[in-house]
Structures are given as C-alpha cells and as structure tokens.
C-alpha cells in the first residue's frame, strides 16, 4: 500500500500567505464600491450581500458536488459557523455604515487595530508562538494604534467594533476544519433567512430611519450592483478561509495591514480626508511593524523549506508554520 503524500507545511504556508494577500487587497478597495450602492442603507446592503452570496455559493457547491457535505456538518461545526456568521454580519454592518458616512479613515483604523486582536487571539486560543522580532513588531504596532487613537481625538467605537468582530470571526473560521467553500456556504445559509426576511419587510413596510428599500426602486444599475455585491463578498471570504486554515492567526492578522493602508490611501486621495502629524506618525510606525513581522516570518519559512529538503516530513515544520492546519 502506497503511503500518503507528506504534507508540505512551507508550501501550505505560502498558499495561505498568497490567499491572505489576495483577500486583503480586495477588501482594501471596498470603499470604492459601497458608495455606489446608495441610496441603499447599510442594513439593506448587508442583507443583499448575504442573499446574493447564498445564491452564488449554492451554485459553486452544486458544481463542486459539496452541497450534501454542508448539510452533513456536525453540531459543533454549525455552532462555530453560526458564531462566524453573526460576527461577520455585524462587521459588515459597521463597516458599510462607517464608509458610507465618509469616515473611511475610522474604518481603516479598525483594521489597523484588528491585527493586534488576531495576534492576541492566536496566542490565547491556538498557543501560537512569536519570534523575538515579531514580539517587537507587535509592540510597535500597539504604540502605533495608541498614537492613531490620540490623533483622532476621541475613542474610536466604530473602529473597536470592527476589530473585535473580525478578530472573533478569524478565530471561529480557524476552528472549523472544513473546505472554505463548505464553511462559507454554511455561514451564508445561516444568515440568509434573516437577511431575506429583513428585505421583504423593508420593501413591504419599511421605516423612516431605514427607508423602504432601494432594490428595484433606484434603477437597473443600482439593482445590478446590489446583486454583484454577492460575488464581491464571496471571493475575498473564500480566500480568507483558505488563508485561515494554512497560516497562523498571528501572521494572518499582521498581513491584514494591507487592507487599512489601501483604505487610508483611498480616504486621502479620493474622499479628501486629511491627516495631521500625529496620524502620519502612527501610520509610519505601522509600516515599520509590518516590515519587521513579515520579514521574520518569511525568514522562518525559508529555514523551514531548507530543513524540508534534508529531513523527514515529520520534522520539517517551521516555527510558526507548524501551527497551521493545511486543508
């Protein structure tokens, strides 16, 4: 009997890193998309994202022959995915509200804080170890967040909500040992009845604060964009789930700085928001932290690949790559 092929931990780590780069880059350009969906409000936009994501995921799962696997998930998996669905829906609502209120820099601050939350959760829940340079990088990033908070002049409630909700989402996703398509399909399946019920109520009754639904009442272009929000939701989430299963939560969190950097550039160059000297200093510290953390990780992965070439697979996992769970 032929033995199973050994797991190439460094290769899995590279795949996870590229998936993280892809999803965070896509999320970085979201501030350019959501204002196009107005006059739909934040709650309506999130509901459409969920409903159209379910339509798309149903087709993907059917084509891949994985529909039955979704409905055969165990109770623990459903509980974790229900938590993930709740947290990511909350994150979406806060994010869309923040961006469409022309507070893109506050949304970016939330995603500057989130990597610190991910690093903390990685150490607490998954016993991930940090290299010495990475500990220094996390300390610098923490100082940067404090500087940025003072730069805004008020406690960033929206930013904190974004950071905690998405950090918790990452923990839940890392605990689910299912293919990304299956876990995401289950997530949107859980949320879809609530989203669809809200949309039906909104169009039939509505309210003074939420309006009466833009879909079908704001032109064909608006309706098509709301439908497209499903695809733009699913693709980065699939990439995120792929990354979460293959790289440590600490690295996943630090790479997330790509998103707020892109969002901040959008806020400065397009929206016209301005930063003072304190805020610029905070972003400079963030850049230093990212370079330190990523450099240490890539050096550790290179050493792991070297060991893999000359050792047995069982002893070849890198310092942090050994915490990953390749699917």
C-alpha positions in Angstrom: 0.0 0.0 0.0 1.4 3.4 -1.0 1.9 5.7 1.9 0.0 9.1 1.8 2.0 12.0 0.4 3.6 14.1 3.1 2.2 17.4 4.0 4.4 20.2 2.7 3.9 22.7 5.5 6.0 25.5 4.0 4.1 25.2 0.7 0.8 25.3 2.5 2.1 28.4 4.3 2.9 30.1 1.0 -0.5 29.3 -0.4 -2.1 30.7 2.7 0.0 33.9 2.5 -0.9 34.5 -1.1 -4.6 33.9 -0.3 -4.3 36.4 2.5 -2.7 38.9 0.2 -5.5 38.5 -2.3 -8.4 38.9 0.1 -6.9 41.8 2.0 -6.1 43.6 -1.3 -9.7 43.2 -2.4 -11.1 44.4 0.9 -8.7 47.4 0.6 -10.7 48.7 -2.4 -14.2 48.2 -0.9 -14.5 51.9 0.0 -14.7 52.5 -3.8 -17.6 50.1 -4.2 -20.1 50.6 -1.3 -20.9 54.3 -2.0 -22.1 53.2 -5.5 -24.9 51.2 -3.8 -26.6 54.3 -2.3 -29.4 55.2 -1.7 -29.5 51.7 -0.2 -28.6 51.9 3.5 -26.0 49.9 5.4 -28.5 47.2 6.6 -30.1 46.8 3.2 -26.6 46.5 1.6 -25.5 43.8 4.1 -28.8 41.9 3.6 -28.3 41.9 -0.2 -24.6 40.7 0.3 -25.9 37.8 2.3 -28.7 36.8 0.0 -26.7 37.0 -3.3 -23.8 35.3 -1.6 -26.1 32.4 -0.8 -27.2 32.2 -4.5 -23.6 32.2 -5.7 -22.4 29.7 -3.1 -25.3 27.3 -3.9 -24.2 27.2 -7.5 -20.5 26.8 -6.5 -21.3 24.0 -4.1 -23.5 22.3 -6.6 -20.9 22.4 -9.3 -18.3 21.0 -6.9 -20.6 18.3 -5.5 -20.4 19.6 -2.0 -24.0 20.5 -1.2 -24.6 17.3 0.7 -21.4 17.9 2.8 -22.9 21.2 4.0 -26.0 19.5 5.4 -23.9 16.7 7.0 -21.9 19.1 9.2 -21.8 18.2 12.9 -23.3 20.2 15.7 -20.0 21.8 16.8 -19.3 23.0 13.2 -22.8 24.5 12.9 -22.3 26.3 16.3 -18.9 27.7 15.2 -20.3 28.8 11.8 -23.3 30.4 13.4 -21.0 32.4 15.5 -18.9 33.3 12.5 -22.0 34.3 10.5 -23.1 36.6 13.3 -19.7 38.2 13.7 -19.1 38.8 10.1 -22.6 40.2 9.6 -22.0 42.7 12.4 -18.7 43.6 10.9 -20.3 44.3 7.5 -23.0 46.5 9.0 -20.5 48.6 11.0 -18.1 48.8 8.0 -20.7 49.8 5.4 -22.2 52.4 7.8 -18.7 53.8 8.5 -17.6 54.0 4.9 -20.9 55.4 3.6 -20.7 58.1 6.3 -17.5 59.3 4.8 -15.5 58.1 7.8 -13.2 55.9 5.8 -10.2 56.7 7.9 -12.0 55.4 11.0 -12.8 52.1 9.1 -9.1 51.9 8.3 -8.2 52.4 12.0 -10.4 49.5 12.9 -8.4 47.3 10.6 -5.2 48.7 11.9 -6.3 47.5 15.4 -7.6 44.2 14.2 -4.2 42.5 13.6 -3.3 43.1 17.2 -6.6 41.4 18.2 -5.7 38.5 15.9 -2.2 38.2 17.3 -3.7 38.2 20.9 -6.4 35.6 19.9 -3.7 33.4 18.2 -1.6 33.3 21.3 -4.6 32.8 23.7 -6.7 30.3 21.7 -4.1 28.5 19.5 -0.9 28.7 21.5 0.9 30.3 18.6 4.5 31.3 19.2 6.1 34.5 18.2 9.7 35.1 17.2 11.5 37.8 19.1 11.4 40.2 16.2 7.7 39.6 15.9 7.1 40.4 19.5 8.9 43.7 18.9 6.8 44.3 15.8 3.6 43.7 17.8 4.8 46.2 20.5 5.5 48.8 17.8 2.0 48.2 16.2 0.4 48.7 19.6 2.2 52.0 20.1 1.0 53.0 16.6 -2.6 52.3 17.4 -2.4 54.4 20.6 -0.8 57.3 18.5 -3.6 57.0 15.9 -6.3 57.0 18.5 -5.0 60.2 20.0 -4.7 61.6 16.5 -8.5 61.2 16.0 -9.2 62.9 19.3 -12.0 60.5 20.5 -12.4 56.9 21.5 -12.9 55.0 18.2 -16.0 53.0 19.0 -16.6 52.0 15.4 -13.0 51.1 14.9 -13.0 48.9 18.0 -16.2 47.2 16.9 -14.7 46.4 13.5 -11.5 45.0 15.1 -13.2 42.8 17.7 -15.9 41.4 15.3 -13.4 40.4 12.6 -10.9 39.1 15.1 -13.5 36.8 16.5 -14.6 35.8 13.0 -11.0 34.7 12.3 -10.9 32.5 15.5 -14.2 30.8 14.5 -13.1 30.2 11.0 -9.8 28.7 12.1 -11.6 26.2 14.4 -13.7 24.9 11.5 -11.8 22.1 9.7 -13.9 22.1 6.5 -13.1 23.3 3.0 -13.6 27.1 2.6 -16.5 26.6 0.1 -18.3 24.4 2.6 -17.8 26.6 5.6 -18.7 29.8 3.7 -21.8 28.1 2.2 -23.0 27.2 5.7 -22.3 30.7 7.0 -24.5 32.4 4.4 -27.1 29.7 4.7 -27.5 30.5 8.4 -27.8 34.2 7.8 -29.9 34.2 4.7 -33.3 33.6 6.2 -32.8 36.7 8.5 -31.5 38.8 5.6 -34.3 37.8 3.2 -36.9 38.4 5.9 -35.5 41.9 6.5 -35.5 42.7 2.8 -39.2 41.6 2.5 -40.2 43.7 5.5 -38.2 46.6 4.2 -39.9 46.6 0.8 -43.4 46.0 2.2 -43.3 48.2 5.3 -40.0 49.9 5.8 -39.5 52.7 8.3 -38.5 56.4 8.4 -34.9 55.6 9.5 -34.3 52.6 7.2 -36.3 53.7 4.2 -38.3 51.4 2.0 -35.7 49.5 0.0 -33.6 50.7 -2.9 -33.6 47.5 -4.8 -35.9 47.9 -7.8 -36.7 51.5 -6.9 -33.3 53.1 -7.7 -32.7 52.0 -11.3 -31.4 48.9 -13.0 -27.8 49.9 -12.4 -28.3 50.0 -8.6 -30.1 46.6 -8.6 -27.2 45.0 -10.6 -24.6 46.4 -8.3 -26.5 45.1 -5.2 -26.6 41.7 -6.9 -22.8 41.9 -7.7 -22.2 42.5 -4.0 -22.6 38.8 -3.5 -19.7 37.9 -5.8 -17.5 40.7 -4.2 -18.4 39.2 -0.8 -17.7 35.6 -1.6 -14.4 35.8 -3.4 -12.4 37.5 -0.6 -14.1 35.4 2.1 -13.1 32.2 0.3 -9.5 33.5 0.1 -9.7 34.4 3.8 -10.9 30.9 4.8 -8.1 29.4 2.7 -5.5 31.5 4.5 -7.0 30.9 8.0 -6.6 27.2 7.6 -3.0 27.4 6.3 -1.1 30.1 8.2 -1.0 31.1 11.9 -3.6 33.6 13.1 -0.7 36.0 14.1 0.6 36.1 10.5 -2.9 36.3 9.2 -3.5 39.3 11.4 -0.3 41.2 10.5 -0.9 40.8 6.8 -4.2 42.4 7.3 -2.5 45.8 7.4 -2.7 45.7 3.6 -6.4 46.5 3.9 -6.3 49.6 6.0 -3.3 51.0 4.1 -5.2 50.8 0.9 -8.3 52.2 2.6 -6.4 55.1 4.0 -4.9 55.9 0.6 -8.5 56.0 -0.7 -9.5 58.3 2.1 -6.7 60.7 1.4 -6.6 60.6 -2.4 -10.2 60.2 -3.3 -12.5 61.1 -0.4 -10.4 64.0 0.6 -9.9 63.3 4.3 -6.8 64.8 5.9 -4.3 63.5 8.5 -2.3 65.6 11.0 1.2 65.0 12.0 0.2 62.6 14.8 -1.7 60.4 12.5 1.1 60.3 10.0 3.5 59.2 12.7 1.1 56.4 13.7 1.0 55.1 10.1 4.8 55.2 9.8 5.1 53.1 13.0 2.6 50.6 11.5 4.7 50.3 8.4 7.8 49.5 10.5 5.9 46.9 12.4 4.6 45.2 9.3 8.1 45.0 7.7 9.6 43.6 10.9 6.9 41.0 11.4 6.7 39.8 7.8 10.5 39.7 7.4 10.9 37.5 10.5 8.1 35.2 9.2 9.5 34.8 5.7 12.9 34.1 7.1 11.5 31.4 9.3 9.6 29.9 6.3 12.8 29.9 4.3 14.6 28.0 7.0 11.7 25.5 7.2 11.9 24.9 3.4 15.7 24.2 3.8 15.1 21.7 6.5 12.3 20.1 4.5 14.8 19.4 1.7 17.1 17.4 4.0 14.9 15.9 6.7 11.8 13.7 7.1 8.4 15.4 6.7 7.6 14.9 10.3 10.4 17.1 11.5 10.3 19.8 8.8 7.6 22.2 10.0 8.7 25.7 10.6 8.4 27.6 13.8 5.1 29.2 13.1 4.1 27.1 10.1 3.7 24.1 12.4 0.6 25.8 13.9 -1.2 25.9 10.5 -3.7 23.2 9.6 -3.5 22.7 5.8 -6.7 21.5 4.3 
